[in-house]
Amino acid sequence: MIAAVKGRYAAWAALLVLCPLRARAADDSASAVRELAAKSAGFAGAGATLALTWRNTSSLGSAEAGQARAAFEAALRQFGQRIAENPAVELRLTVSENPTQYLLVAEARRGDERQVWIAAWPKRESAARHGAPGVALDRHLVWEQEEQILDVAFPAARMLVLSPSKVTVYNKSGGPWEFLQSLPIATAKPWPRDLRGRLRTAGSTFQVFLPGMTCNGTVDPAPVMECHPSEEPWVLESGSRGLLLANFLAGRNYFDGRVVAQNGAPRTVAPFYTAASVEERGQTFWLLALVDGRAQIFDSSLAPLAGAAIAAWGSDIAGIDARCGPPSQVLVTRPGDGTEPDAIQGFSIADQTPQTITAPVIFPGPVTALWSFGGNSALAVARDLSTGTYSAYVVTVACGS
């Protein structure tokens, strides 16, 4: 998901992730709602009309979220505002969360002028402990830059950053990563919207998959890379367990459904964005995030299981090797339109039903890429809505003792 948002919201990423330190903490949802309603009314001006949109991306129940929305609208009216068509101010509210608090994010727009406020209130003890006991999800920033990041890999003690125009090679000698060389990627026609790309490494060699193009290179003894037009399938890994060959539709941003299972059998499934495998009771299942907005469960031969569809997941799924309990786990984004903070959460599959195993990790914008990274980790790329920069994170599941 990629969306353009103008304006700069000071340290929005820090506000979302470090909410107890930077966001305004209220005693309860009513206090948080009234605080942001007062700020919104002050921004709009006396008697202004507002258009209000509301989205709940948290684990807060629909009834409680609805109460918070009704309270916000009532508070606006008390401050002299009107909710009507043809508004002077557009107001978007998002309910998000971190492991201990709910976050209410208010984004106000009047012409080219924009403002954002965040208030927080503590979760009840029972709500704060969603996820399996002792299981934690953590993230570690590995790189950030202005140009879009498609993927990051670490062959032979180097770092590769895949962007639309190049593969950049970095070296490290005791300190921070230092620029070593750029390997340009030349294409005869513009890239499709919402470009996707994948890096795979083996020792000092690497392979790049892009729509209609494949590149092969090495970082040792000196970085070199050669690219050529190609329609060969992408290699999709799911931790160390699953492997899938999938044909990418060159002019779009998804796989067309032609796949080859790990046993070599070709299959045709519905078009999908991402795929991951899980194991339960000695059986392997595949999870595919379909382009129609559902996630579908397939058996090991890529045959869909009747009635095994998941409607509440986003378009990015990554398989990992974590086994916090008998089933294996996957990391999943939330559904969204690319214009709001995103989150990644850990799930397992039990009796063809998703089970939450971790609290969500919140990001300051949409997650634009999520790939298996090896071990208990995945590589996630997020676009910061406040600055427009891209950040790559390693997201790791820790099973605890």
One Martini backbone bead per residue (centre of mass of N, CA, C, O) as a GRO file, in nm:
protein
  401
    1MET     BB    1   0.094   0.037   0.025
    2ILE     BB    2   0.041   0.364  -0.133
    3ALA     BB    3   0.052   0.704  -0.006
    4ALA     BB    4  -0.011   1.049  -0.035
    5VAL     BB    5   0.106   1.293   0.215
    6LYS     BB    6   0.087   1.601   0.312
    7GLY     BB    7   0.307   1.716   0.517
    8ARG     BB    8   0.438   1.772   0.862
    9TYR     BB    9   0.462   1.549   1.138
   10ALA     BB   10   0.601   1.574   1.425
   11ALA     BB   11   0.712   1.279   1.525
   12TRP     BB   12   0.496   1.051   1.456
   13ALA     BB   13   0.644   0.791   1.500
   14ALA     BB   14   0.701   0.840   1.802
   15LEU     BB   15   0.409   0.872   1.893
   16LEU     BB   16   0.316   0.583   1.820
   17VAL     BB   17   0.547   0.410   1.966
   18LEU     BB   18   0.592   0.635   2.224
   19CYS     BB   19   0.326   0.721   2.371
   20PRO     BB   20   0.394   0.753   2.682
   21LEU     BB   21   0.602   1.003   2.608
   22ARG     BB   22   0.438   1.187   2.369
   23ALA     BB   23   0.155   1.136   2.421
   24ARG     BB   24  -0.151   1.204   2.529
   25ALA     BB   25  -0.264   1.109   2.847
   26ALA     BB   26  -0.550   0.948   2.943
   27ASP     BB   27  -0.776   0.794   3.151
   28ASP     BB   28  -0.984   0.776   2.907
   29SER     BB   29  -1.178   0.782   2.628
   30ALA     BB   30  -1.338   1.039   2.699
   31SER     BB   31  -1.092   1.225   2.740
   32ALA     BB   32  -0.963   1.184   2.462
   33VAL     BB   33  -1.201   1.278   2.291
   34ARG     BB   34  -1.232   1.566   2.409
   35GLU     BB   35  -0.950   1.668   2.347
   36LEU     BB   36  -0.966   1.632   2.030
   37ALA     BB   37  -1.220   1.797   1.986
   38ALA     BB   38  -1.102   2.067   2.083
   39LYS     BB   39  -0.872   2.082   1.872
   40SER     BB   40  -1.051   2.062   1.621
   41ALA     BB   41  -1.223   2.313   1.679
   42GLY     BB   42  -0.987   2.514   1.685
   43PHE     BB   43  -0.901   2.464   1.389
   44ALA     BB   44  -1.181   2.527   1.247
   45GLY     BB   45  -1.369   2.701   1.405
   46ALA     BB   46  -1.637   2.878   1.447
   47GLY     BB   47  -1.905   2.707   1.296
   48ALA     BB   48  -1.790   2.478   1.149
   49THR     BB   49  -1.765   2.245   0.898
   50LEU     BB   50  -1.762   1.877   0.897
   51ALA     BB   51  -1.582   1.588   0.793
   52LEU     BB   52  -1.629   1.248   0.909
   53THR     BB   53  -1.389   0.993   0.967
   54TRP     BB   54  -1.371   0.635   1.059
   55ARG     BB   55  -1.117   0.412   1.216
   56ASN     BB   56  -1.064   0.067   1.323
   57THR     BB   57  -0.726  -0.086   1.400
   58SER     BB   58  -0.804  -0.229   1.653
   59SER     BB   59  -0.914  -0.439   1.932
   60LEU     BB   60  -1.152  -0.278   1.961
   61GLY     BB   61  -1.463  -0.287   1.998
   62SER     BB   62  -1.737  -0.186   1.823
   63ALA     BB   63  -1.898  -0.067   2.058
   64GLU     BB   64  -1.673   0.114   2.184
   65ALA     BB   65  -1.604   0.264   1.924
   66GLY     BB   66  -1.890   0.382   1.885
   67GLN     BB   67  -1.891   0.546   2.147
   68ALA     BB   68  -1.649   0.725   2.077
   69ARG     BB   69  -1.774   0.854   1.829
   70ALA     BB   70  -2.027   0.974   1.959
   71ALA     BB   71  -1.866   1.149   2.162
   72PHE     BB   72  -1.717   1.319   1.953
   73GLU     BB   73  -1.963   1.444   1.812
   74ALA     BB   74  -2.083   1.571   2.069
   75ALA     BB   75  -1.837   1.752   2.132
   76LEU     BB   76  -1.843   1.918   1.874
   77ARG     BB   77  -2.124   2.044   1.923
   78GLN     BB   78  -2.045   2.183   2.192
   79PHE     BB   79  -1.817   2.357   2.019
   80GLY     BB   80  -1.993   2.445   1.742
   81GLN     BB   81  -2.008   2.210   1.545
   82ARG     BB   82  -2.059   2.073   1.207
   83ILE     BB   83  -2.196   1.789   1.038
   84ALA     BB   84  -2.136   1.805   0.682
   85GLU     BB   85  -2.162   1.897   0.382
   86ASN     BB   86  -1.938   2.088   0.247
   87PRO     BB   87  -1.671   2.131   0.401
   88ALA     BB   88  -1.406   2.305   0.559
   89VAL     BB   89  -1.335   2.029   0.720
   90GLU     BB   90  -1.127   1.749   0.740
   91LEU     BB   91  -1.186   1.449   0.942
   92ARG     BB   92  -0.961   1.199   1.076
   93LEU     BB   93  -1.010   0.888   1.252
   94THR     BB   94  -0.787   0.671   1.452
   95VAL     BB   95  -0.778   0.354   1.594
   96SER     BB   96  -0.519   0.240   1.790
   97GLU     BB   97  -0.209   0.063   1.907
   98ASN     BB   98  -0.045  -0.074   2.179
   99PRO     BB   99   0.029  -0.291   2.431
  100THR     BB  100  -0.106  -0.056   2.658
  101GLN     BB  101  -0.257   0.130   2.435
  102TYR     BB  102  -0.477   0.354   2.310
  103LEU     BB  103  -0.514   0.531   1.995
  104LEU     BB  104  -0.596   0.871   1.898
  105VAL     BB  105  -0.616   0.986   1.562
  106ALA     BB  106  -0.606   1.324   1.438
  107GLU     BB  107  -0.693   1.449   1.109
  108ALA     BB  108  -0.659   1.774   0.969
  109ARG     BB  109  -0.825   1.959   0.691
  110ARG     BB  110  -0.747   2.288   0.525
  111GLY     BB  111  -0.669   2.248   0.246
  112ASP     BB  112  -0.317   2.270   0.286
  113GLU     BB  113  -0.387   2.239   0.581
  114ARG     BB  114  -0.231   2.050   0.852
  115GLN     BB  115  -0.319   1.823   1.129
  116VAL     BB  116  -0.201   1.649   1.435
  117TRP     BB  117  -0.336   1.421   1.686
  118ILE     BB  118  -0.264   1.251   2.007
  119ALA     BB  119  -0.430   1.010   2.206
  120ALA     BB  120  -0.440   0.827   2.526
  121TRP     BB  121  -0.535   0.503   2.671
  122PRO     BB  122  -0.569   0.256   2.880
  123LYS     BB  123  -0.577  -0.066   2.909
  124ARG     BB  124  -0.714  -0.321   3.000
  125GLU     BB  125  -0.581  -0.598   3.123
  126SER     BB  126  -0.721  -0.799   2.926
  127ALA     BB  127  -0.649  -0.641   2.660
  128ALA     BB  128  -0.328  -0.627   2.692
  129ARG     BB  129  -0.317  -0.969   2.666
  130HIS     BB  130  -0.311  -1.015   2.381
  131GLY     BB  131  -0.211  -1.322   2.329
  132ALA     BB  132   0.039  -1.518   2.403
  133PRO     BB  133   0.209  -1.628   2.653
  134GLY     BB  134   0.540  -1.497   2.616
  135VAL     BB  135   0.474  -1.350   2.344
  136ALA     BB  136   0.676  -1.156   2.116
  137LEU     BB  137   0.697  -0.842   1.928
  138ASP     BB  138   0.963  -0.713   1.729
  139ARG     BB  139   1.162  -0.421   1.625
  140HIS     BB  140   1.425  -0.330   1.375
  141LEU     BB  141   1.613  -0.087   1.253
  142VAL     BB  142   1.814  -0.081   0.936
  143TRP     BB  143   1.667   0.135   0.730
  144GLU     BB  144   1.669   0.470   0.567
  145GLN     BB  145   1.484   0.652   0.302
  146GLU     BB  146   1.346   0.821   0.032
  147GLU     BB  147   1.356   0.595  -0.137
  148GLN     BB  148   1.220   0.325  -0.224
  149ILE     BB  149   1.173   0.018  -0.057
  150LEU     BB  150   1.170  -0.332  -0.144
  151ASP     BB  151   1.449  -0.450  -0.020
  152VAL     BB  152   1.658  -0.650   0.212
  153ALA     BB  153   2.006  -0.762   0.238
  154PHE     BB  154   2.286  -1.001   0.377
  155PRO     BB  155   2.563  -1.054   0.204
  156ALA     BB  156   2.866  -1.107   0.310
  157ALA     BB  157   2.857  -0.851   0.517
  158ARG     BB  158   2.642  -0.707   0.354
  159MET     BB  159   2.426  -0.448   0.214
  160LEU     BB  160   2.111  -0.458   0.047
  161VAL     BB  161   1.927  -0.209  -0.150
  162LEU     BB  162   1.613  -0.207  -0.295
  163SER     BB  163   1.526  -0.012  -0.573
  164PRO     BB  164   1.392   0.111  -0.860
  165SER     BB  165   1.704   0.212  -0.968
  166LYS     BB  166   1.860   0.017  -0.748
  167VAL     BB  167   2.153  -0.133  -0.604
  168THR     BB  168   2.274  -0.096  -0.277
  169VAL     BB  169   2.600  -0.102  -0.135
  170TYR     BB  170   2.712  -0.203   0.190
  171ASN     BB  171   2.945  -0.138   0.454
  172LYS     BB  172   3.109  -0.290   0.754
  173SER     BB  173   3.351  -0.148   1.019
  174GLY     BB  174   3.215  -0.123   1.337
  175GLY     BB  175   2.998   0.065   1.232
  176PRO     BB  176   2.825   0.203   1.023
  177TRP     BB  177   2.688   0.208   0.734
  178GLU     BB  178   2.862   0.212   0.413
  179PHE     BB  179   2.909   0.325   0.118
  180LEU     BB  180   3.006   0.151  -0.193
  181GLN     BB  181   2.767   0.086  -0.421
  182SER     BB  182   2.599   0.128  -0.736
  183LEU     BB  183   2.339  -0.064  -0.910
  184PRO     BB  184   2.186  -0.022  -1.188
  185ILE     BB  185   1.842   0.005  -1.317
  186ALA     BB  186   1.726  -0.071  -1.637
  187THR     BB  187   1.430   0.052  -1.812
  188ALA     BB  188   1.212   0.078  -2.093
  189LYS     BB  189   0.977   0.114  -1.879
  190PRO     BB  190   0.763   0.188  -1.664
  191TRP     BB  191   0.667   0.128  -1.369
  192PRO     BB  192   0.446   0.015  -1.180
  193ARG     BB  193   0.227   0.050  -0.961
  194ASP     BB  194   0.330  -0.055  -0.675
  195LEU     BB  195   0.609  -0.155  -0.650
  196ARG     BB  196   0.786  -0.472  -0.668
  197GLY     BB  197   1.050  -0.657  -0.481
  198ARG     BB  198   1.323  -0.912  -0.480
  199LEU     BB  199   1.560  -1.066  -0.256
  200ARG     BB  200   1.826  -1.310  -0.312
  201THR     BB  201   2.054  -1.525  -0.130
  202ALA     BB  202   2.399  -1.682  -0.182
  203GLY     BB  203   2.620  -1.581  -0.012
  204SER     BB  204   2.762  -1.354  -0.249
  205THR     BB  205   2.501  -1.389  -0.397
  206PHE     BB  206   2.236  -1.250  -0.615
  207GLN     BB  207   1.875  -1.187  -0.656
  208VAL     BB  208   1.642  -1.015  -0.877
  209PHE     BB  209   1.296  -0.929  -0.854
  210LEU     BB  210   1.098  -0.801  -1.123
  211PRO     BB  211   0.891  -0.671  -1.337
  212GLY     BB  212   1.013  -0.833  -1.618
  213MET     BB  213   1.276  -0.892  -1.422
  214THR     BB  214   1.625  -1.006  -1.391
  215CYS     BB  215   1.890  -1.027  -1.144
  216ASN     BB  216   2.253  -1.079  -1.127
  217GLY     BB  217   2.493  -1.116  -0.848
  218THR     BB  218   2.781  -0.976  -0.666
  219VAL     BB  219   3.004  -0.885  -0.371
  220ASP     BB  220   3.241  -1.091  -0.465
  221PRO     BB  221   3.494  -0.884  -0.468
  222ALA     BB  222   3.291  -0.715  -0.651
  223PRO     BB  223   3.030  -0.535  -0.737
  224VAL     BB  224   2.785  -0.701  -0.948
  225MET     BB  225   2.539  -0.659  -1.229
  226GLU     BB  226   2.275  -0.833  -1.420
  227CYS     BB  227   2.017  -0.751  -1.651
  228HIS     BB  228   1.695  -0.898  -1.766
  229PRO     BB  229   1.448  -1.000  -1.935
  230SER     BB  230   1.169  -1.162  -1.751
  231GLU     BB  231   0.925  -1.451  -1.678
  232GLU     BB  232   1.019  -1.574  -1.437
  233PRO     BB  233   0.967  -1.699  -1.149
  234TRP     BB  234   0.921  -1.646  -0.829
  235VAL     BB  235   1.073  -1.684  -0.512
  236LEU     BB  236   0.892  -1.815  -0.234
  237GLU     BB  237   0.939  -1.780   0.105
  238SER     BB  238   0.876  -1.975   0.428
  239GLY     BB  239   1.110  -1.969   0.568
  240SER     BB  240   1.241  -2.310   0.585
  241ARG     BB  241   0.983  -2.474   0.466
  242GLY     BB  242   0.876  -2.296   0.225
  243LEU     BB  243   0.812  -2.325  -0.140
  244LEU     BB  244   0.748  -2.093  -0.420
  245LEU     BB  245   0.629  -2.061  -0.747
  246ALA     BB  246   0.563  -1.735  -0.907
  247ASN     BB  247   0.373  -1.539  -1.121
  248PHE     BB  248   0.429  -1.218  -1.228
  249LEU     BB  249   0.250  -0.933  -1.303
  250ALA     BB  250   0.406  -0.691  -1.471
  251GLY     BB  251   0.165  -0.454  -1.474
  252ARG     BB  252   0.148  -0.514  -1.170
  253ASN     BB  253   0.120  -0.622  -0.795
  254TYR     BB  254   0.081  -0.940  -0.871
  255PHE     BB  255  -0.009  -1.268  -0.878
  256ASP     BB  256  -0.170  -1.474  -1.131
  257GLY     BB  257  -0.171  -1.807  -1.012
  258ARG     BB  258   0.089  -1.931  -1.117
  259VAL     BB  259   0.212  -2.235  -0.976
  260VAL     BB  260   0.473  -2.411  -0.779
  261ALA     BB  261   0.519  -2.656  -0.592
  262GLN     BB  262   0.748  -2.829  -0.399
  263ASN     BB  263   0.674  -3.103  -0.574
  264GLY     BB  264   0.634  -2.970  -0.887
  265ALA     BB  265   0.340  -2.888  -0.904
  266PRO     BB  266   0.117  -2.743  -1.100
  267ARG     BB  267  -0.084  -2.443  -1.047
  268THR     BB  268  -0.414  -2.279  -1.020
  269VAL     BB  269  -0.493  -1.974  -0.878
  270ALA     BB  270  -0.573  -1.711  -0.734
  271PRO     BB  271  -0.493  -1.410  -0.720
  272PHE     BB  272  -0.196  -1.266  -0.547
  273TYR     BB  273   0.030  -1.117  -0.319
  274THR     BB  274   0.078  -1.337  -0.084
  275ALA     BB  275   0.278  -1.602   0.089
  276ALA     BB  276   0.228  -1.876   0.335
  277SER     BB  277   0.338  -2.115   0.568
  278VAL     BB  278   0.200  -2.383   0.771
  279GLU     BB  279   0.189  -2.583   1.076
  280GLU     BB  280  -0.035  -2.870   1.163
  281ARG     BB  281  -0.017  -3.173   1.273
  282GLY     BB  282   0.195  -3.233   1.022
  283GLN     BB  283   0.070  -3.011   0.844
  284THR     BB  284   0.053  -2.830   0.538
  285PHE     BB  285  -0.010  -2.481   0.481
  286TRP     BB  286  -0.154  -2.225   0.278
  287LEU     BB  287  -0.133  -1.863   0.260
  288LEU     BB  288  -0.342  -1.636   0.070
  289ALA     BB  289  -0.344  -1.305  -0.051
  290LEU     BB  290  -0.597  -1.190  -0.208
  291VAL     BB  291  -0.724  -0.946  -0.433
  292ASP     BB  292  -1.023  -0.952  -0.284
  293GLY     BB  293  -0.929  -0.940   0.049
  294ARG     BB  294  -0.862  -1.232   0.104
  295ALA     BB  295  -0.777  -1.516   0.296
  296GLN     BB  296  -0.648  -1.835   0.195
  297ILE     BB  297  -0.670  -2.178   0.250
  298PHE     BB  298  -0.430  -2.435   0.179
  299ASP     BB  299  -0.292  -2.700   0.085
  300SER     BB  300   0.008  -2.850  -0.006
  301SER     BB  301  -0.118  -2.854  -0.323
  302LEU     BB  302  -0.302  -2.588  -0.361
  303ALA     BB  303  -0.580  -2.653  -0.237
  304PRO     BB  304  -0.870  -2.535  -0.151
  305LEU     BB  305  -1.046  -2.475   0.142
  306ALA     BB  306  -1.345  -2.508   0.254
  307GLY     BB  307  -1.425  -2.217   0.432
  308ALA     BB  308  -1.104  -2.099   0.433
  309ALA     BB  309  -1.153  -1.777   0.520
  310ILE     BB  310  -1.000  -1.444   0.559
  311ALA     BB  311  -1.110  -1.098   0.625
  312ALA     BB  312  -0.893  -0.945   0.852
  313TRP     BB  313  -0.663  -0.915   0.649
  314GLY     BB  314  -0.405  -0.827   0.478
  315SER     BB  315  -0.170  -0.831   0.191
  316ASP     BB  316   0.053  -0.924   0.414
  317ILE     BB  317   0.253  -1.228   0.426
  318ALA     BB  318   0.475  -1.410   0.661
  319GLY     BB  319   0.696  -1.659   0.701
  320ILE     BB  320   0.809  -1.850   0.986
  321ASP     BB  321   0.992  -2.047   1.245
  322ALA     BB  322   0.806  -2.016   1.463
  323ARG     BB  323   0.717  -2.211   1.785
  324CYS     BB  324   0.457  -2.103   1.988
  325GLY     BB  325   0.389  -2.396   1.981
  326PRO     BB  326   0.271  -2.625   1.773
  327PRO     BB  327   0.220  -2.414   1.582
  328SER     BB  328   0.293  -2.211   1.342
  329GLN     BB  329   0.391  -1.888   1.213
  330VAL     BB  330   0.262  -1.561   1.122
  331LEU     BB  331   0.280  -1.251   0.948
  332VAL     BB  332   0.047  -0.963   0.962
  333THR     BB  333  -0.141  -0.735   0.820
  334ARG     BB  334  -0.356  -0.482   0.779
  335PRO     BB  335  -0.618  -0.344   0.668
  336GLY     BB  336  -0.602  -0.094   0.393
  337ASP     BB  337  -0.536   0.229   0.196
  338GLY     BB  338  -0.248   0.386   0.268
  339THR     BB  339  -0.351   0.640   0.493
  340GLU     BB  340  -0.235   0.477   0.750
  341PRO     BB  341  -0.159   0.320   1.006
  342ASP     BB  342   0.013   0.026   1.074
  343ALA     BB  343   0.032  -0.342   1.123
  344ILE     BB  344   0.183  -0.621   1.301
  345GLN     BB  345   0.093  -0.974   1.339
  346GLY     BB  346   0.060  -1.275   1.515
  347PHE     BB  347  -0.009  -1.611   1.380
  348SER     BB  348  -0.209  -1.898   1.391
  349ILE     BB  349  -0.326  -2.233   1.296
  350ALA     BB  350  -0.645  -2.370   1.412
  351ASP     BB  351  -0.866  -2.539   1.257
  352GLN     BB  352  -0.871  -2.314   1.026
  353THR     BB  353  -0.797  -2.090   1.253
  354PRO     BB  354  -0.715  -1.792   1.364
  355GLN     BB  355  -0.449  -1.713   1.607
  356THR     BB  356  -0.353  -1.504   1.843
  357ILE     BB  357   0.001  -1.433   1.964
  358THR     BB  358   0.022  -1.112   1.931
  359ALA     BB  359   0.082  -0.809   1.956
  360PRO     BB  360   0.092  -0.527   1.794
  361VAL     BB  361   0.288  -0.350   1.555
  362ILE     BB  362   0.346  -0.017   1.501
  363PHE     BB  363   0.320   0.208   1.222
  364PRO     BB  364   0.369   0.534   1.052
  365GLY     BB  365   0.244   0.349   0.818
  366PRO     BB  366   0.248   0.176   0.549
  367VAL     BB  367   0.297  -0.146   0.449
  368THR     BB  368   0.488  -0.227   0.145
  369ALA     BB  369   0.657  -0.474   0.281
  370LEU     BB  370   0.669  -0.850   0.325
  371TRP     BB  371   0.935  -1.072   0.421
  372SER     BB  372   1.111  -1.328   0.454
  373PHE     BB  373   1.427  -1.360   0.674
  374GLY     BB  374   1.456  -1.573   0.879
  375GLY     BB  375   1.360  -1.756   1.108
  376ASN     BB  376   1.174  -1.531   1.331
  377SER     BB  377   1.168  -1.341   1.065
  378ALA     BB  378   1.096  -1.020   0.908
  379LEU     BB  379   1.071  -0.794   0.632
  380ALA     BB  380   0.990  -0.449   0.676
  381VAL     BB  381   0.812  -0.188   0.498
  382ALA     BB  382   0.772   0.168   0.564
  383ARG     BB  383   0.567   0.456   0.527
  384ASP     BB  384   0.595   0.778   0.625
  385LEU     BB  385   0.343   1.012   0.650
  386SER     BB  386   0.514   1.270   0.748
  387THR     BB  387   0.785   1.234   0.534
  388GLY     BB  388   0.802   0.985   0.303
  389THR     BB  389   0.973   0.777   0.416
  390TYR     BB  390   1.173   0.480   0.427
  391SER     BB  391   1.153   0.175   0.628
  392ALA     BB  392   1.353  -0.089   0.760
  393TYR     BB  393   1.255  -0.399   0.921
  394VAL     BB  394   1.300  -0.627   1.183
  395VAL     BB  395   1.068  -0.885   1.256
  396THR     BB  396   1.024  -1.052   1.579
  397VAL     BB  397   0.974  -1.364   1.734
  398ALA     BB  398   0.926  -1.434   2.086
  399CYS     BB  399   0.856  -1.716   2.291
  400GLY     BB  400   0.998  -1.763   2.535
  401SER     BB  401   0.978  -1.974   2.835
   0.00000   0.00000   0.00000
